[in-house]
């Protein structure tokens, strides 16, 4: 019979994929867990109970069709979470600020803004970008719209964007010879230059203007071309009148002489690239003073950039550095643009691969230097927006089974992609939304939050690249998380719950001071004997009064009153319970005598290193935290920092694992654990 001491100093590998159970040779095994549920891994290595959620508001029944959360940061002091619910022919937009719902939108008496351009089919895959007071929303079936914040928190307007000089494309080319111009006395074209901006005038043989040469409406000419023999190509910018066209020479003319009507032709068929027939852009972003749009149904691999500083003007003009730009990715595979991100370069994510537009350190993108370079070939999942984290861009791979990290390498002057979910792919279950909450201090890492459609869970990755920390955990609740969004540092979520036998959709806010889910909380300055909890009618709830956990109660019918066993004098929380769980990987000390796999094992002593903890169980056994003394049972449990030892754990298993949990909703932080194991045949 062998006796060994096993030590786990940290949990910075998080919950590992079950397929790694045999990989005792990798470093992550020593820092990993079989289960890490409803906890957050700290960058220092410990695991702490996740934040609870506060109930904010109930959404309308359209939330059953589709929900999207969109952060909107107007200023340092004014930021919002916009929550959209999708109906069959319109959507509603709810507005939240600092954990409170904004009401009486535009003085209408409604708690929402109706957005007639959106619906349940558009919301899941709509893309958006926001700057200052304006949010731009795009979708393949949506003429782009903008939502503008007005003079107050409750003032919002929505409208379809009017683009100036929208890009055109030759969907169906036709040519019309100059000889077909029907004006009887038309003889030739007169030009006033060979390059740049050129005025073209229809002339009679005697040298006077032919006033009936260009009699069609302006759309017939503008955006079309004049091809000249022997060479020259003029883009028609504007019809000035029935005998004058203002043009730009994309190919300079041979000379400035008159052009006989037999030596030119009109090239037509250039339609607006964005329309109901040709489709609308799927992706949008700002980059270095331009608004970029990309990927329509008929031109899925094309991006367009606006005039610098004039976001809704896409005039290609004379191809000057600040004028509109356009590029198409011509590759051997189909690459429909899904998303774009403005980082070190303009990054383009498509259905089949990842691209970027190279730039010199001080060189802007211009019409003459714009090229798109292919980098990796994983593809991006539609509807899940890419996120930036610590210099890298994270995206869900097309099939929804991996998180890729797209990062620039100076050593090879190119982007590479790596799977940061390689060791935890089991936590990705049809992901539908992704958000990043950046660390606000040294006690936490950046959090990557991913909502799973399959089971309503959240995969939470604590990431600290400088310390090689990628620590995934899983969050669950009494219901399904269906969407998530981050407003600066506040994490909002929409949760589908069953309350009093009815399905409801609640907006909730994660809060580090809350120990329950869907909670009502309050700080009181005078004795408070009861509270009402209408949003949890018929549900059994937990009660924490002045830090003391009281017996569970079931919320009755109206007025939905809960009476405390003793009056609250400082604070209370009432809500739904959730249980954290940490389970170690099977013990494998890798002794010089060989592996202990296949040997029966018994853990007979556990030493848990704790920080500010009030409740804990080890393998189902309650750890004592209350101290002896007078009058302590009516008070809260002191937070304990130090080592708690548990002996007398019975039973042999082949795995030798420890499960850490809680039976009371109180604070818990586990810094590390060591345990004594006996093993034998």
C-alpha positions as CSV (number, residue, x, y, z in Angstrom):
1,X,0.0,0.0,0.0
2,X,1.5,3.3,-1.1
3,X,0.8,6.7,0.5
4,X,1.4,9.9,-1.4
5,X,0.7,13.6,-1.1
6,X,-0.8,15.3,-4.2
7,X,-0.6,19.0,-4.5
8,X,-2.6,21.3,-6.9
9,X,-1.3,24.9,-6.5
10,X,-3.6,26.5,-9.1
11,X,-6.5,25.9,-11.5
12,X,-5.3,28.0,-14.4
13,X,-6.0,25.4,-17.0
14,X,-9.7,25.3,-16.0
15,X,-12.0,22.5,-17.0
16,X,-10.3,20.1,-19.5
17,X,-11.9,18.1,-22.2
18,X,-12.7,14.6,-21.1
19,X,-10.6,13.4,-24.1
20,X,-7.5,14.6,-22.1
21,X,-8.0,12.2,-19.2
22,X,-5.0,10.2,-20.3
23,X,-2.7,13.2,-20.9
24,X,-1.0,13.2,-17.5
25,X,2.2,14.3,-19.3
26,X,1.1,17.8,-20.1
27,X,1.5,20.8,-17.8
28,X,-2.2,21.7,-18.0
29,X,-3.2,18.4,-16.4
30,X,-1.5,19.6,-13.2
31,X,-3.5,22.8,-13.2
32,X,-6.8,21.4,-14.7
33,X,-10.1,20.2,-13.5
34,X,-12.6,17.6,-14.5
35,X,-15.5,20.0,-13.6
36,X,-15.4,23.8,-13.1
37,X,-19.0,24.8,-12.9
38,X,-20.3,28.2,-11.8
39,X,-16.9,29.4,-10.8
40,X,-14.4,31.9,-12.2
41,X,-10.7,31.2,-12.3
42,X,-8.6,34.0,-11.0
43,X,-5.3,35.0,-12.7
44,X,-3.5,34.2,-9.5
45,X,-4.6,30.6,-9.8
46,X,-7.6,30.3,-7.4
47,X,-11.2,29.5,-8.2
48,X,-14.1,31.6,-6.9
49,X,-17.8,31.4,-6.9
50,X,-19.2,33.2,-10.0
51,X,-21.1,36.4,-9.7
52,X,-24.8,36.1,-9.2
53,X,-27.4,38.0,-11.3
54,X,-29.8,40.8,-10.4
55,X,-33.2,40.9,-12.0
56,X,-33.7,44.0,-14.1
57,X,-36.7,43.6,-16.4
58,X,-39.0,41.2,-18.2
59,X,-39.0,41.2,-22.0
60,X,-42.0,40.8,-24.3
61,X,-43.0,37.5,-25.8
62,X,-41.2,38.3,-29.0
63,X,-38.0,37.3,-27.1
64,X,-39.0,33.7,-27.9
65,X,-38.3,34.4,-31.6
66,X,-35.0,36.2,-31.4
67,X,-32.9,38.4,-29.0
68,X,-29.8,40.4,-29.5
69,X,-27.8,42.6,-27.1
70,X,-25.9,45.6,-28.4
71,X,-23.6,47.7,-26.2
72,X,-23.7,51.5,-26.9
73,X,-21.0,53.7,-25.4
74,X,-22.0,57.3,-25.9
75,X,-19.5,58.9,-23.5
76,X,-17.5,58.2,-20.4
77,X,-20.5,58.7,-18.2
78,X,-23.2,57.5,-20.6
79,X,-23.2,53.9,-21.8
80,X,-26.1,51.6,-22.5
81,X,-27.1,48.1,-23.3
82,X,-29.7,47.9,-26.1
83,X,-31.8,44.7,-26.1
84,X,-33.7,43.8,-29.3
85,X,-36.6,41.3,-29.5
86,X,-37.8,40.2,-32.9
87,X,-41.3,40.0,-34.0
88,X,-42.6,38.8,-37.4
89,X,-42.6,42.3,-39.0
90,X,-40.7,44.5,-36.6
91,X,-38.5,44.5,-33.5
92,X,-38.6,46.3,-30.1
93,X,-35.5,47.9,-28.7
94,X,-35.2,48.1,-24.9
95,X,-32.6,50.4,-23.3
96,X,-30.7,49.8,-20.0
97,X,-28.2,52.1,-18.3
98,X,-26.3,51.3,-15.1
99,X,-28.5,48.3,-14.4
100,X,-31.8,50.2,-14.7
101,X,-34.3,50.2,-17.6
102,X,-34.9,53.5,-19.3
103,X,-38.7,54.1,-19.7
104,X,-41.0,56.4,-21.6
105,X,-38.9,56.3,-24.8
106,X,-39.3,59.6,-26.8
107,X,-42.2,60.5,-24.5
108,X,-44.4,57.8,-25.9
109,X,-45.2,56.1,-22.6
110,X,-43.6,52.9,-24.0
111,X,-40.6,51.2,-22.4
112,X,-39.2,50.4,-25.9
113,X,-38.6,51.8,-29.3
114,X,-40.2,50.1,-32.3
115,X,-37.7,49.4,-35.1
116,X,-39.8,48.5,-38.1
117,X,-36.8,47.7,-40.3
118,X,-35.8,44.7,-38.1
119,X,-37.5,41.4,-37.4
120,X,-36.9,37.9,-36.0
121,X,-35.2,36.8,-39.2
122,X,-32.7,39.7,-39.3
123,X,-31.7,39.8,-35.6
124,X,-29.7,36.6,-35.3
125,X,-27.2,37.5,-38.0
126,X,-27.3,41.3,-38.0
127,X,-24.0,43.1,-37.8
128,X,-23.4,46.5,-36.2
129,X,-20.9,49.2,-35.4
130,X,-21.2,52.3,-33.2
131,X,-19.5,55.6,-32.9
132,X,-20.4,58.6,-30.8
133,X,-24.2,59.0,-31.0
134,X,-24.9,56.6,-33.9
135,X,-25.3,52.9,-34.2
136,X,-25.2,51.4,-37.7
137,X,-26.9,48.0,-38.3
138,X,-26.5,45.9,-41.4
139,X,-27.7,42.6,-42.7
140,X,-27.8,40.9,-46.1
141,X,-31.6,41.6,-46.4
142,X,-31.6,45.0,-44.8
143,X,-31.0,48.4,-46.3
144,X,-28.6,49.7,-43.6
145,X,-30.1,51.6,-40.8
146,X,-28.8,53.9,-38.1
147,X,-30.1,54.4,-34.6
148,X,-29.2,57.8,-33.0
149,X,-29.2,58.7,-29.4
150,X,-30.7,62.2,-28.9
151,X,-30.4,64.7,-26.1
152,X,-31.3,62.4,-23.2
153,X,-31.3,58.8,-22.1
154,X,-34.8,58.3,-23.4
155,X,-34.4,60.1,-26.8
156,X,-33.7,57.7,-29.7
157,X,-34.5,57.7,-33.4
158,X,-34.1,55.1,-36.1
159,X,-33.9,55.7,-39.9
160,X,-32.7,54.1,-43.1
161,X,-29.3,55.4,-44.2
162,X,-29.1,57.5,-47.4
163,X,-25.8,56.9,-49.1
164,X,-24.3,59.4,-51.5
165,X,-22.6,58.0,-54.6
166,X,-23.3,54.4,-53.7
167,X,-20.9,52.0,-55.4
168,X,-22.0,50.5,-58.7
169,X,-21.2,47.2,-60.5
170,X,-21.7,45.9,-64.0
171,X,-24.2,43.2,-63.3
172,X,-25.4,43.0,-67.0
173,X,-23.3,44.9,-69.5
174,X,-24.8,46.4,-72.6
175,X,-23.2,48.7,-75.1
176,X,-24.9,51.5,-77.1
177,X,-22.9,52.9,-80.1
178,X,-22.5,56.6,-80.5
179,X,-24.1,56.4,-83.9
180,X,-27.4,55.5,-82.3
181,X,-27.9,59.0,-80.7
182,X,-31.1,60.1,-82.4
183,X,-30.5,63.8,-82.6
184,X,-30.5,64.5,-86.3
185,X,-27.6,67.0,-86.3
186,X,-25.4,65.3,-83.7
187,X,-21.9,65.0,-85.2
188,X,-19.2,64.5,-82.5
189,X,-18.2,64.9,-78.8
190,X,-16.0,67.7,-77.7
191,X,-13.8,67.2,-74.6
192,X,-11.8,69.7,-72.5
193,X,-8.9,67.4,-71.5
194,X,-7.4,63.9,-71.7
195,X,-7.3,62.9,-68.0
196,X,-8.8,63.6,-64.6
197,X,-12.1,65.4,-64.7
198,X,-13.4,66.0,-68.2
199,X,-16.5,67.7,-69.6
200,X,-18.0,66.0,-72.6
201,X,-20.2,68.1,-74.8
202,X,-22.4,66.9,-77.8
203,X,-21.7,69.0,-80.8
204,X,-23.2,69.7,-84.3
205,X,-21.0,69.6,-87.4
206,X,-21.1,73.4,-87.5
207,X,-19.5,73.7,-84.0
208,X,-22.6,74.5,-81.9
209,X,-24.0,72.4,-79.1
210,X,-26.5,69.6,-79.9
211,X,-29.2,70.3,-77.2
212,X,-31.1,67.0,-77.7
213,X,-28.2,64.5,-77.5
214,X,-28.6,63.2,-74.0
215,X,-32.3,63.1,-73.5
216,X,-32.7,60.2,-71.1
217,X,-33.0,60.8,-67.3
218,X,-29.8,61.2,-65.3
219,X,-29.8,57.6,-63.9
220,X,-29.4,56.4,-67.5
221,X,-26.0,58.0,-67.7
222,X,-24.6,58.5,-64.2
223,X,-22.4,55.7,-63.1
224,X,-22.1,54.4,-66.6
225,X,-19.1,54.6,-69.0
226,X,-18.0,56.0,-72.4
227,X,-15.4,53.9,-74.2
228,X,-13.4,55.7,-76.8
229,X,-11.4,54.5,-79.8
230,X,-8.4,54.1,-80.1
231,X,-8.3,54.2,-76.3
232,X,-9.9,56.0,-73.4
233,X,-12.5,55.2,-70.8
234,X,-14.7,57.8,-69.1
235,X,-16.9,57.3,-66.1
236,X,-19.9,59.5,-66.2
237,X,-20.2,61.3,-62.9
238,X,-23.1,63.7,-63.6
239,X,-25.5,64.7,-66.4
240,X,-25.3,68.5,-66.4
241,X,-27.9,69.0,-69.2
242,X,-29.1,67.4,-72.4
243,X,-25.9,68.1,-74.2
244,X,-23.2,68.0,-71.4
245,X,-21.9,65.1,-69.3
246,X,-19.3,65.5,-66.5
247,X,-16.9,62.6,-66.5
248,X,-13.7,61.2,-64.9
249,X,-11.1,59.6,-67.1
250,X,-10.3,56.1,-65.6
251,X,-8.2,55.5,-68.8
252,X,-6.8,58.8,-70.3
253,X,-7.8,59.7,-73.8
254,X,-5.4,59.6,-76.7
255,X,-5.7,63.3,-77.2
256,X,-8.1,66.2,-76.6
257,X,-9.4,66.2,-80.2
258,X,-13.0,65.8,-81.1
259,X,-14.4,62.3,-80.9
260,X,-16.5,61.2,-83.9
261,X,-19.8,59.5,-83.1
262,X,-18.4,56.3,-84.8
263,X,-15.5,56.3,-82.3
264,X,-17.3,55.9,-79.0
265,X,-19.9,53.8,-77.3
266,X,-21.9,54.0,-74.1
267,X,-21.3,51.0,-71.7
268,X,-24.3,50.5,-69.5
269,X,-25.6,48.0,-66.9
270,X,-23.8,49.5,-63.9
271,X,-26.3,49.1,-61.1
272,X,-26.1,50.1,-57.5
273,X,-24.3,47.3,-55.6
274,X,-26.6,47.6,-52.7
275,X,-30.3,47.2,-53.4
276,X,-33.2,44.8,-52.8
277,X,-32.4,42.9,-56.0
278,X,-28.6,42.8,-55.5
279,X,-28.5,42.5,-51.7
280,X,-27.1,44.6,-48.9
281,X,-23.8,44.4,-47.0
282,X,-23.4,41.8,-44.2
283,X,-20.5,43.3,-42.4
284,X,-19.6,46.8,-41.2
285,X,-16.8,48.6,-39.3
286,X,-14.9,51.9,-39.0
287,X,-11.2,52.0,-39.9
288,X,-8.9,55.0,-40.1
289,X,-11.6,57.5,-40.9
290,X,-13.6,55.4,-43.3
291,X,-16.8,53.4,-43.0
292,X,-16.3,49.9,-44.5
293,X,-19.1,47.7,-45.7
294,X,-18.7,44.2,-47.1
295,X,-20.3,41.2,-48.5
296,X,-23.6,41.3,-50.3
297,X,-25.6,38.4,-51.8
298,X,-24.4,39.1,-55.4
299,X,-21.0,40.4,-54.4
300,X,-20.2,38.3,-51.3
301,X,-16.4,38.9,-51.4
302,X,-16.2,42.6,-52.0
303,X,-15.6,45.4,-49.5
304,X,-16.2,49.1,-49.9
305,X,-14.7,52.0,-48.0
306,X,-16.2,55.5,-47.8
307,X,-14.7,58.8,-48.4
308,X,-12.4,59.7,-45.5
309,X,-14.4,61.6,-42.9
310,X,-17.6,61.3,-44.9
311,X,-19.0,58.0,-43.8
312,X,-22.0,57.7,-46.1
313,X,-20.3,59.0,-49.2
314,X,-18.7,56.2,-51.4
315,X,-17.7,58.4,-54.3
316,X,-14.7,56.9,-56.1
317,X,-14.0,60.3,-57.6
318,X,-10.6,60.6,-59.2
319,X,-9.1,57.8,-57.1
320,X,-7.5,60.4,-54.8
321,X,-6.1,59.2,-51.5
322,X,-9.2,60.2,-49.5
323,X,-11.8,59.1,-51.9
324,X,-13.9,55.9,-51.9
325,X,-12.2,52.5,-52.2
326,X,-13.3,49.1,-53.3
327,X,-11.7,45.6,-53.5
328,X,-12.8,42.1,-54.3
329,X,-11.1,39.0,-52.9
330,X,-10.5,36.7,-55.9
331,X,-9.4,33.3,-54.5
332,X,-9.8,29.7,-55.4
333,X,-12.5,29.2,-52.8
334,X,-15.8,30.8,-51.9
335,X,-15.3,33.5,-49.3
336,X,-18.5,35.3,-48.3
337,X,-17.6,38.2,-45.9
338,X,-19.0,37.6,-42.4
339,X,-17.4,40.2,-40.3
340,X,-14.6,42.8,-40.2
341,X,-12.5,44.2,-37.4
342,X,-10.4,47.4,-37.2
343,X,-7.1,46.6,-35.4
344,X,-3.5,46.9,-36.4
345,X,-4.9,46.3,-39.9
346,X,-8.3,46.0,-41.3
347,X,-9.1,42.3,-40.8
348,X,-11.7,40.5,-42.9
349,X,-13.4,37.3,-41.7
350,X,-15.2,35.2,-44.3
351,X,-17.0,31.9,-44.6
352,X,-13.9,30.2,-45.9
353,X,-10.9,32.1,-44.4
354,X,-9.3,35.1,-42.8
355,X,-7.8,38.1,-44.7
356,X,-6.3,41.5,-44.0
357,X,-5.3,44.7,-45.9
358,X,-1.6,45.3,-45.4
359,X,-0.4,48.8,-44.6
360,X,2.9,50.5,-43.8
361,X,3.4,52.0,-40.4
362,X,2.3,55.5,-41.5
363,X,0.5,54.6,-44.7
364,X,-3.3,54.9,-44.9
365,X,-5.4,52.7,-47.2
366,X,-5.9,54.5,-50.6
367,X,-7.6,53.5,-53.9
368,X,-4.2,52.9,-55.4
369,X,-2.6,50.7,-52.7
370,X,-5.6,48.6,-51.5
371,X,-4.9,44.9,-51.7
372,X,-6.4,42.1,-49.7
373,X,-4.1,39.2,-48.5
374,X,-5.3,35.8,-47.5
375,X,-3.9,34.5,-44.2
376,X,-5.6,31.4,-42.7
377,X,-8.4,29.2,-43.9
378,X,-10.7,28.3,-41.0
379,X,-13.8,30.4,-41.7
380,X,-16.0,32.4,-39.4
381,X,-19.5,31.5,-38.0
382,X,-22.2,33.9,-39.0
383,X,-24.1,35.7,-36.3
384,X,-21.3,35.5,-33.7
385,X,-19.3,38.8,-33.8
386,X,-15.5,38.6,-33.6
387,X,-14.0,40.1,-30.4
388,X,-10.7,41.7,-29.7
389,X,-8.7,40.6,-26.6
390,X,-5.2,41.8,-25.7
391,X,-4.1,42.4,-29.3
392,X,-5.6,39.3,-30.8
393,X,-8.9,38.9,-32.6
394,X,-11.1,35.9,-31.4
395,X,-13.7,34.3,-33.7
396,X,-15.8,31.2,-33.6
397,X,-14.8,28.8,-36.4
398,X,-17.4,28.2,-39.1
399,X,-18.6,24.9,-37.7
400,X,-19.0,26.3,-34.2
401,X,-16.6,23.9,-32.6
402,X,-13.5,26.0,-31.9
403,X,-12.5,29.4,-30.8
404,X,-9.7,30.7,-33.0
405,X,-7.2,33.4,-32.1
406,X,-6.2,35.6,-35.1
407,X,-2.9,37.4,-34.2
408,X,-0.2,39.2,-36.1
409,X,3.3,37.8,-35.9
410,X,6.1,40.3,-36.5
411,X,8.6,37.5,-37.1
412,X,6.8,36.2,-40.2
413,X,5.0,39.5,-41.0
414,X,1.7,37.7,-41.3
415,X,-1.3,36.6,-39.2
416,X,-1.6,33.2,-37.7
417,X,-4.6,31.4,-36.1
418,X,-4.5,29.1,-33.1
419,X,-7.3,27.3,-31.3
420,X,-7.5,28.6,-27.7
421,X,-10.3,26.1,-27.1
422,X,-8.2,23.1,-28.0
423,X,-8.2,21.7,-24.4
424,X,-11.8,22.6,-23.7
425,X,-13.8,22.1,-26.9
426,X,-16.5,20.1,-25.1
427,X,-17.7,23.5,-23.6
428,X,-18.6,24.8,-27.0
429,X,-22.2,23.6,-27.8
430,X,-23.6,25.4,-30.8
431,X,-22.4,28.9,-29.7
432,X,-24.7,31.7,-30.6
433,X,-23.1,34.8,-29.0
434,X,-19.7,35.9,-27.7
435,X,-18.7,38.9,-25.6
436,X,-15.5,40.1,-23.9
437,X,-15.4,41.7,-20.4
438,X,-12.0,43.2,-19.8
439,X,-10.3,43.0,-16.4
440,X,-10.8,45.9,-14.1
441,X,-8.1,45.0,-11.7
442,X,-5.3,42.6,-10.8
443,X,-7.7,40.2,-9.1
444,X,-9.4,39.2,-12.3
445,X,-8.4,38.3,-15.9
446,X,-10.2,39.2,-19.1
447,X,-13.3,37.1,-19.5
448,X,-14.4,35.7,-22.8
449,X,-18.1,34.7,-22.5
450,X,-19.8,32.4,-25.0
451,X,-23.5,31.5,-24.9
452,X,-24.4,27.9,-26.0
453,X,-27.7,27.3,-27.8
454,X,-27.7,23.6,-27.1
455,X,-28.1,23.7,-23.4
456,X,-28.3,27.4,-22.4
457,X,-25.0,27.4,-20.6
458,X,-22.2,30.0,-20.8
459,X,-18.6,29.0,-21.4
460,X,-16.4,31.5,-19.5
461,X,-12.7,31.8,-20.4
462,X,-10.4,33.6,-18.0
463,X,-7.6,34.9,-20.2
464,X,-4.3,36.5,-19.2
465,X,-1.9,36.2,-22.1
466,X,1.1,37.5,-20.2
467,X,0.9,34.6,-17.8
468,X,-0.3,32.0,-20.3
469,X,-3.6,31.6,-18.5
470,X,-6.5,30.3,-20.5
471,X,-9.0,28.9,-17.9
472,X,-12.4,27.8,-19.1
473,X,-15.3,27.2,-16.8
474,X,-19.1,26.6,-17.4
475,X,-21.9,28.7,-16.0
476,X,-25.4,27.3,-15.6
477,X,-28.6,28.6,-14.0
478,X,-32.2,27.6,-13.3
479,X,-33.1,28.2,-16.9
480,X,-31.2,29.0,-20.1
481,X,-28.8,31.8,-20.9
482,X,-29.8,32.9,-24.4
483,X,-27.8,36.0,-25.0
484,X,-25.1,38.1,-23.4
485,X,-23.5,41.5,-23.7
486,X,-20.9,43.7,-22.0
487,X,-21.4,47.4,-21.4
488,X,-17.9,48.6,-20.5
489,X,-17.5,46.4,-17.3
490,X,-21.2,45.4,-16.7
491,X,-22.2,41.9,-18.0
492,X,-25.9,41.7,-19.0
493,X,-27.7,38.5,-20.0
494,X,-31.1,37.5,-21.2
495,X,-32.3,34.3,-19.4
496,X,-35.2,32.1,-20.4
497,X,-36.8,30.8,-17.2
498,X,-39.9,28.9,-16.2
499,X,-41.7,30.8,-13.5
500,X,-45.0,29.8,-12.0
501,X,-45.3,27.2,-14.9
502,X,-44.9,30.0,-17.5
503,X,-41.9,30.7,-19.8
504,X,-40.5,34.2,-19.2
505,X,-37.5,36.1,-20.6
506,X,-35.6,38.2,-18.1
507,X,-32.9,40.8,-18.5
508,X,-30.4,40.2,-15.7
509,X,-27.1,41.8,-14.6
510,X,-24.1,39.9,-13.2
511,X,-23.0,41.5,-9.9
512,X,-20.0,40.6,-7.8
513,X,-21.9,41.4,-4.6
514,X,-24.8,39.1,-5.4
515,X,-24.7,35.4,-4.4
516,X,-28.0,34.3,-6.1
517,X,-29.5,34.4,-9.6
518,X,-32.5,36.5,-10.7
519,X,-32.1,38.2,-7.4
520,X,-33.8,41.2,-5.8
521,X,-31.3,43.0,-3.6
522,X,-31.5,46.0,-1.3
523,X,-29.4,48.0,1.2
524,X,-31.6,49.2,4.0
525,X,-31.1,52.0,6.5
526,X,-34.0,51.0,8.8
527,X,-35.5,47.7,10.0
528,X,-37.2,45.9,7.1
529,X,-39.4,42.9,7.9
530,X,-40.4,41.8,4.4
531,X,-40.2,42.4,0.6
532,X,-42.1,41.5,-2.5
533,X,-40.8,39.3,-5.3
534,X,-43.4,39.3,-8.1
535,X,-41.0,38.2,-10.8
536,X,-40.5,34.8,-9.0
537,X,-44.1,34.0,-8.1
538,X,-44.5,30.3,-7.3
539,X,-40.8,29.6,-7.1
540,X,-38.8,28.4,-4.1
541,X,-36.2,31.0,-3.4
542,X,-33.1,31.5,-1.2
543,X,-33.0,34.3,1.3
544,X,-29.8,36.0,2.6
545,X,-30.7,38.6,5.3
546,X,-27.8,40.7,6.7
547,X,-25.4,38.0,5.5
548,X,-27.4,35.2,7.2
549,X,-28.9,32.4,5.1
550,X,-32.6,31.9,6.2
551,X,-34.8,28.9,5.3
552,X,-36.1,28.7,1.8
553,X,-39.5,30.2,1.1
554,X,-42.0,29.8,-1.9
555,X,-43.2,33.1,-3.3
556,X,-47.0,33.2,-3.1
557,X,-49.6,35.0,-5.3
558,X,-50.1,38.7,-5.3
559,X,-48.8,40.7,-3.4
560,X,-45.9,38.2,-3.6
561,X,-44.6,39.0,-0.1
562,X,-41.7,37.3,1.6
563,X,-41.3,37.8,5.4
564,X,-37.9,37.5,6.9
565,X,-37.4,35.4,10.1
566,X,-35.8,38.5,11.6
567,X,-36.0,42.0,10.2
568,X,-33.2,43.1,7.9
569,X,-31.1,46.0,9.3
570,X,-28.4,46.3,6.7
571,X,-29.2,44.4,3.5
572,X,-31.0,41.4,1.9
573,X,-30.9,39.3,-1.2
574,X,-33.7,37.0,-2.4
575,X,-33.4,34.9,-5.5
576,X,-32.7,31.5,-7.1
577,X,-29.8,29.3,-6.0
578,X,-26.9,28.1,-8.1
579,X,-24.3,25.6,-7.0
580,X,-20.6,25.9,-7.7
581,X,-18.6,22.7,-8.3
582,X,-14.9,22.0,-8.7
583,X,-13.8,18.4,-9.3
584,X,-10.1,17.5,-9.6
585,X,-8.7,15.3,-12.4
586,X,-7.9,11.7,-11.5
587,X,-4.9,11.6,-9.3
588,X,-1.7,10.6,-11.1
589,X,1.5,11.4,-9.3
590,X,3.8,9.8,-11.9
591,X,5.9,7.9,-9.4
592,X,9.3,6.5,-10.4
593,X,7.8,3.0,-9.8
594,X,5.2,3.6,-12.5
595,X,1.7,4.8,-13.0
596,X,-1.1,4.3,-10.4
597,X,-3.7,3.8,-13.1
598,X,-5.7,0.7,-12.4
599,X,-5.0,0.9,-8.7
600,X,-7.7,1.5,-6.1
601,X,-7.2,4.8,-4.3
602,X,-8.5,6.4,-1.1
603,X,-8.2,10.0,-0.2
604,X,-8.0,10.2,3.6
605,X,-7.0,13.8,4.2
606,X,-7.7,17.0,2.3
607,X,-6.2,20.4,3.1
608,X,-8.0,23.2,1.3
609,X,-6.3,26.7,1.0
610,X,-9.2,29.2,1.2
611,X,-9.6,33.0,0.9
612,X,-12.5,34.9,2.4
613,X,-14.7,31.8,2.3
614,X,-17.9,31.2,4.3
615,X,-19.2,27.8,3.1
616,X,-17.6,24.7,1.6
617,X,-18.1,21.0,1.1
618,X,-15.5,18.5,0.3
619,X,-16.7,15.2,-1.3
620,X,-20.1,16.0,0.1
621,X,-19.0,16.6,3.7
622,X,-19.7,20.0,5.2
623,X,-16.7,22.0,6.4
624,X,-17.3,23.9,9.6
625,X,-16.9,27.7,9.6
626,X,-18.8,28.9,12.6
627,X,-16.9,29.5,15.8
628,X,-17.9,28.8,19.3
629,X,-19.1,31.8,21.4
630,X,-22.2,33.6,22.7
631,X,-24.8,35.0,20.3
632,X,-23.2,33.8,17.1
633,X,-26.0,31.8,15.6
634,X,-28.1,34.8,14.6
635,X,-25.1,36.5,13.0
636,X,-23.4,36.0,9.6
637,X,-20.6,33.6,9.1
638,X,-17.1,35.2,9.3
639,X,-15.1,35.1,6.1
640,X,-12.2,32.6,6.6
641,X,-8.8,32.8,5.1
642,X,-6.4,29.9,5.7
643,X,-6.3,26.1,5.5
644,X,-9.3,23.9,6.3
645,X,-8.5,20.2,6.9
646,X,-10.9,17.4,6.4
647,X,-10.1,13.9,7.6
648,X,-11.9,10.6,7.7
649,X,-13.0,10.4,4.1
650,X,-14.1,6.9,3.4
651,X,-14.2,4.7,0.3
652,X,-11.9,3.5,-2.4
653,X,-12.1,4.5,-6.1
654,X,-10.0,4.0,-9.2
655,X,-9.8,7.7,-9.9
656,X,-9.2,9.3,-6.6
657,X,-10.9,12.7,-7.2
658,X,-12.0,15.5,-4.9
659,X,-15.3,17.4,-5.4
660,X,-15.5,20.9,-3.9
661,X,-19.0,22.5,-3.6
662,X,-21.4,24.4,-1.4
663,X,-24.8,23.8,0.2
664,X,-25.2,27.4,1.2
665,X,-25.1,30.5,-1.2
666,X,-22.1,32.2,0.5
667,X,-18.7,33.4,-0.5
668,X,-16.2,30.8,-1.7
669,X,-12.6,31.1,-3.0
670,X,-10.4,28.0,-3.3
671,X,-6.7,29.0,-3.8
672,X,-5.2,25.5,-3.9
673,X,-5.5,22.0,-2.5
674,X,-3.3,19.2,-1.3
675,X,-4.5,15.8,-0.3
676,X,-3.1,12.5,1.0
677,X,-3.8,9.4,-1.0
678,X,-3.3,5.7,-0.3
679,X,-3.2,3.4,-3.2
680,X,-3.0,-0.4,-3.7
681,X,-4.3,-3.4,-5.6
